[in-house]
């Protein structure tokens, strides 16, 4: 608009020719002639241009009445669309179709928005009202626990009947390191023993356990102050961790394990869809093989223990690849995490829990070192770089 005003000023105040105005403003003669023609057709003089703002001047010069004006669209009740989208099975296309039908029935003069523009307006509205808090996960801080909605099946050899079993999934927050196993039910005994075996698999206990508010973990569900199941709380106290259940109907509180369940369904259950298993042990053996392959895909942000006093060989000298320590137990020592056959009481009677905790700075974090063969309830995991995985000596056994 500044250059148009300058053309009008030079024409009406200075009386210059189009060639001189073109040289003064740096525009072509054709553009100068076009601006003057538009001002003449619209009846806009230099005095009027001084009083108009940029928007009004542009509207008078460049907008042809009846040609550039878009047809008026019917407004969208975006709050209604948001409420409808929360219902099961409702899609944006269905909501848009109902919106179009309502517009045609009420006011035929206005046109409804097309589907693409409808989706764009709805996404902008959702970005403003549906605010999500970003969660920052520290290494060894939280372990998220959940069960899969899709269940594996074991078959009865005698009757040929199929029996659905539960799929337990636990995911560490910082590394996404995953543990998966199949259990008969979600009852208290199976749930507690699955958690114990998950801690054995990780080789340490995190600071916080984040399960759902299922009855096996919570005896009194509540949004802000749930009452923990005494047995599950006793198990958590034995391993030096705390239980903070996620809020009911708030899957974003444990988004890590929600994604972990989806990955387990794709990388484990989908791979086993054409196989038949006749016992729970047989099914878990197959799950272990696929779980190892799944975890080995995560080459970054891996968890690995630090053995005090062990020299770290070079990567070429050791010949180690990116592998993951999955077992820390040594039979006969009677220390550390208990096996599946023993409960919390047996673990407390198995002997003193030993462990070395020394502060070691790594990437700005304090890592608590874990000795070989025993994992204390207060042992913590840490996140290391892939280079460290090449150079770390195997504590007990490295899975191939």
C-alpha positions in Angstrom: 0.0 0.0 0.0 2.9 2.4 0.6 4.0 2.2 -3.1 0.4 2.7 -4.3 0.0 5.8 -2.1 3.3 7.1 -3.5 2.1 6.6 -7.1 -1.1 8.6 -6.3 0.9 11.3 -4.6 3.2 11.7 -7.6 0.3 11.8 -10.0 -2.0 14.2 -8.2 0.4 16.4 -6.4 3.5 16.5 -8.6 1.8 15.8 -11.9 4.6 13.5 -13.1 4.3 11.2 -16.2 4.1 7.5 -15.9 7.7 7.1 -17.1 9.0 9.5 -14.3 6.8 7.8 -11.7 8.2 4.4 -12.8 11.8 5.6 -12.4 11.0 7.2 -9.0 9.3 4.3 -7.4 11.2 1.5 -9.1 8.1 -0.1 -10.5 7.4 -0.9 -14.2 5.3 1.4 -16.3 2.7 -1.2 -16.6 2.2 -1.5 -12.8 2.0 2.3 -12.5 -0.6 2.4 -15.2 -2.6 -0.4 -13.6 -2.6 1.3 -10.2 -3.8 4.6 -11.7 -6.5 2.8 -13.7 -7.8 1.0 -10.6 -7.9 4.3 -8.6 -9.7 6.0 -11.5 -12.3 3.2 -11.8 -12.8 3.2 -8.0 -13.0 7.0 -7.8 -10.2 7.2 -5.3 -8.2 10.5 -5.3 -5.0 11.3 -3.4 -7.0 13.2 -0.7 -9.2 10.2 -0.1 -6.3 7.8 -0.1 -4.7 9.8 2.7 -7.8 9.4 4.9 -8.2 5.6 4.2 -6.3 2.9 6.0 -4.5 0.2 4.2 -7.2 -2.4 4.4 -9.9 -0.1 3.1 -7.7 1.2 0.3 -6.9 -2.3 -0.8 -10.5 -3.3 -0.7 -11.6 -0.4 -2.9 -8.8 -0.9 -5.5 -8.5 -4.7 -5.8 -11.7 -6.2 -4.7 -14.3 -6.6 -7.4 -17.8 -6.7 -5.9 -19.6 -9.9 -6.7 -16.4 -11.6 -8.0 -13.9 -11.9 -5.2 -16.3 -12.1 -2.3 -16.5 -15.7 -1.0 -19.9 -17.1 -0.2 -20.9 -16.9 3.4 -20.3 -20.2 5.3 -22.4 -21.5 8.1 -20.5 -21.3 11.4 -19.4 -24.5 13.1 -20.3 -25.3 16.7 -16.8 -26.6 17.6 -17.7 -27.3 21.2 -20.5 -29.6 20.0 -18.1 -31.3 17.6 -15.6 -31.9 20.5 -18.3 -33.5 22.7 -19.4 -35.8 19.9 -15.8 -36.8 19.1 -15.4 -38.1 22.6 -18.1 -40.7 22.0 -17.2 -44.2 20.9 -17.0 -44.8 17.2 -17.6 -41.2 16.2 -15.3 -39.8 13.5 -14.8 -36.3 12.1 -16.3 -37.4 8.8 -19.5 -38.4 10.6 -19.7 -35.2 12.6 -19.1 -33.2 9.4 -21.9 -35.0 7.6 -24.3 -34.2 10.5 -23.1 -30.6 10.4 -23.9 -30.4 6.6 -27.3 -31.9 7.1 -28.1 -29.4 9.9 -27.0 -26.4 7.8 -29.2 -27.5 4.8 -32.2 -28.1 7.0 -32.0 -24.8 8.9 -30.5 -22.2 6.5 -30.3 -22.9 2.9 -28.7 -19.6 2.1 -25.4 -20.4 3.8 -23.1 -23.1 2.5 -21.4 -25.5 4.9 -17.7 -25.8 5.1 -16.1 -28.6 3.0 -14.6 -31.6 4.8 -10.9 -30.5 4.6 -11.6 -27.0 6.0 -13.9 -28.5 8.6 -11.0 -30.7 9.8 -8.6 -27.8 9.8 -10.8 -25.6 11.9 -11.5 -28.5 14.3 -7.8 -29.3 14.8 -7.0 -25.6 15.5 -9.8 -25.6 18.1 -8.5 -28.8 19.6 -4.9 -27.4 19.9 -6.2 -24.5 22.0 -8.6 -26.3 24.4 -6.9 -29.8 24.8 -3.7 -28.8 26.5 -1.3 -31.7 27.4 1.5 -31.5 29.9 4.8 -32.8 28.8 6.3 -35.5 31.0 10.1 -35.7 31.5 11.3 -39.1 32.5 14.5 -39.6 34.5 16.4 -42.8 34.3 15.4 -45.3 36.9 12.5 -43.1 38.2 9.3 -44.8 37.1 8.1 -48.2 35.9 4.7 -48.1 34.1 2.6 -51.3 34.3 -0.5 -52.3 32.3 -2.3 -55.3 30.8 -3.0 -55.7 27.1 -6.6 -55.6 25.8 -5.7 -58.1 23.1 -5.0 -61.4 24.7 -2.9 -64.4 23.6 -4.5 -67.9 23.5 -3.4 -71.3 24.8 -5.0 -74.5 23.6 -6.1 -77.6 25.6 -4.6 -80.7 24.1 -7.4 -83.0 25.2 -10.5 -80.9 24.4 -9.1 -78.6 21.8 -10.6 -75.6 23.5 -8.9 -72.2 23.4 -8.3 -70.3 26.6 -7.5 -66.6 26.6 -4.7 -65.5 29.0 -3.5 -62.0 30.1 -0.5 -60.2 28.7 1.4 -58.2 31.3 3.5 -55.3 30.1 5.9 -53.1 32.1 7.9 -50.3 30.5 10.7 -48.1 32.0 10.0 -44.4 31.5 13.4 -43.1 30.3 14.6 -46.0 28.1 11.4 -47.6 27.0 12.9 -50.9 28.0 10.1 -53.4 28.1 9.1 -56.6 29.9 6.2 -58.8 28.7 4.8 -62.0 30.0 1.6 -64.0 29.8 -0.3 -64.9 33.0 -3.5 -66.8 33.7 -5.4 -63.9 35.3 -5.1 -60.3 36.6 -5.7 -61.5 40.1 -3.5 -60.4 43.0 -1.1 -63.4 43.0 -0.4 -63.2 39.3 -0.1 -59.5 39.4 2.4 -59.4 42.3 4.5 -62.2 40.8 4.5 -60.6 37.4 5.8 -57.4 39.0 8.5 -59.3 40.8 9.6 -61.1 37.7 9.7 -57.7 35.9 12.0 -56.3 38.5 14.2 -59.4 38.1 14.3 -58.9 34.4 15.3 -55.2 34.7 17.9 -56.1 37.4 16.8 -53.2 39.7 13.8 -51.6 41.3 12.7 -48.1 40.2 11.7 -45.3 42.5 8.0 -45.4 41.5 5.7 -48.1 40.2 2.8 -46.7 38.1 0.0 -49.3 37.6 -3.6 -49.0 36.7 -6.2 -48.8 39.5 -7.1 -52.4 39.1 -8.2 -54.3 42.2 -5.0 -56.2 42.5 -3.1 -52.9 43.0 -5.7 -50.7 44.6 -8.3 -51.9 47.1 -10.0 -48.5 47.3 -10.0 -46.6 43.9 -9.9 -42.8 44.1 -8.9 -40.1 41.7 -6.4 -38.4 44.0 -6.0 -40.6 47.1 -6.4 -44.3 46.2 -6.0 -47.0 48.9 -3.3 -49.5 47.9 -3.8 -53.2 48.2 -1.9 -54.3 51.4 -0.1 -57.2 49.7 1.0 -55.1 46.7 2.1 -52.3 49.1 4.1 -54.8 51.2 5.8 -56.0 48.0 6.7 -52.4 47.0 8.1 -51.7 50.5 10.2 -54.8 50.4 11.9 -53.6 47.1 12.3 -50.0 48.4 9.9 -48.5 45.9 6.6 -46.7 46.1 3.3 -47.2 44.2 1.6 -44.2 42.7 -1.4 -45.5 40.5 -2.5 -43.6 37.5 -5.8 -41.7 37.7 -8.9 -43.6 36.5 -9.7 -42.9 32.8 -6.5 -40.9 32.4 -4.3 -43.0 30.0 -1.9 -40.1 29.5 -0.7 -40.6 33.0 0.9 -43.8 31.8 1.3 -43.0 28.1 4.6 -44.9 28.1 3.1 -48.3 28.8 0.1 -47.5 26.6 2.5 -47.2 23.7 4.4 -50.2 25.1 1.2 -52.3 25.0 0.6 -51.3 21.4 4.2 -52.2 20.4 3.9 -55.6 22.3 0.8 -56.4 20.3 2.5 -55.6 17.0 5.9 -57.1 17.7 4.9 -60.1 19.8 1.2 -61.1 19.6 1.1 -60.4 15.8 4.2 -62.6 15.3 2.6 -65.4 17.3 -0.8 -65.3 15.6 -0.1 -68.4 13.5 1.4 -70.6 16.2 -0.4 -72.8 18.8 0.7 -73.0 22.4 -0.5 -75.7 24.8 0.9 -74.4 28.0 1.7 -71.0 29.6 5.4 -71.9 29.9 5.6 -72.6 26.2 3.9 -69.3 25.4 6.3 -67.4 27.7 9.3 -69.0 26.1 8.2 -67.7 22.7 7.4 -64.3 24.1 10.9 -64.1 25.6 12.5 -64.7 22.3 10.5 -61.9 20.6 10.9 -59.6 23.6 14.7 -59.9 23.3 14.5 -58.9 19.7 12.2 -56.1 20.5 14.5 -54.6 23.2 17.6 -55.1 21.0 16.0 -52.7 18.5 16.4 -49.9 21.1 20.0 -49.0 20.6 19.8 -45.6 22.3 19.0 -44.8 25.9 19.7 -48.3 27.1 20.0 -49.3 30.7 23.1 -51.1 31.9 24.6 -51.7 35.4 27.9 -50.5 36.6 30.1 -53.1 38.3 32.4 -51.5 40.9 36.0 -52.2 40.5 35.7 -53.8 37.0 38.0 -52.5 34.3 36.2 -51.6 31.1 37.9 -53.2 28.0 37.8 -51.5 24.7 35.1 -52.3 22.2 37.4 -54.0 19.7 39.2 -56.0 22.4 36.0 -57.3 24.0 34.3 -58.0 20.7 30.9 -57.2 22.2 28.0 -55.8 20.3 25.0 -53.8 21.5 23.5 -56.3 23.9 21.5 -56.0 27.1 22.0 -57.4 30.5 18.8 -59.2 31.4 19.8 -61.4 34.3 21.6 -60.6 37.5 20.8 -63.6 39.7 23.4 -66.0 40.9 22.0 -69.2 42.4 23.1 -70.1 45.9 23.8 -66.6 47.2 20.3 -66.0 48.6 20.5 -62.3 47.9 18.7 -59.8 45.7 15.3 -60.3 44.1 13.3 -63.4 44.8 12.3 -65.9 42.1 8.7 -66.5 41.0 8.2 -69.4 43.4 9.1 -67.4 46.5 7.0 -64.5 47.7 7.9 -61.3 49.6 8.1 -63.0 52.9 10.5 -65.7 51.6 12.6 -62.9 50.1 12.9 -61.1 53.4 14.0 -64.4 55.1 16.5 -65.2 52.4 19.2 -63.1 54.0 20.6 -59.6 54.3 20.2 -57.4 51.2 23.6 -56.2 50.2 24.5 -53.5 47.8 27.0 -50.7 47.0 25.8 -47.3 46.4 28.4 -44.9 45.2 27.7 -41.6 43.4 29.1 -41.7 39.9 28.4 -38.7 37.7 27.3 -39.6 34.2 25.8 -37.0 31.9 24.8 -34.8 34.8 23.0 -37.6 36.6 24.0 -39.6 39.7 24.1 -43.3 39.0 24.0 -45.8 41.8 26.3 -48.8 41.1 24.9 -52.3 41.3 27.2 -55.2 42.4 27.2 -58.5 40.6 24.8 -61.2 41.6 22.7 -59.1 43.9 20.2 -56.3 43.3 19.2 -54.3 46.3 15.7 -52.9 46.8 17.3 -49.4 46.5 19.4 -50.1 43.5 18.7 -47.8 40.6 19.2 -48.1 36.9 20.9 -45.6 34.7 20.9 -44.5 31.1 24.1 -44.8 29.2 25.3 -44.3 25.7 25.6 -47.0 23.0 29.4 -46.7 23.3 29.2 -47.8 26.9 27.3 -50.9 25.9 30.2 -51.9 23.7 32.7 -51.5 26.4 30.9 -52.7 29.6 32.0 -56.1 30.9 29.2 -58.7 31.3 28.1 -58.9 34.9 26.6 -62.3 34.9 25.2 -63.4 31.6 24.8 -61.7 28.2 21.9 -63.0 26.3 22.8 -63.8 22.6 
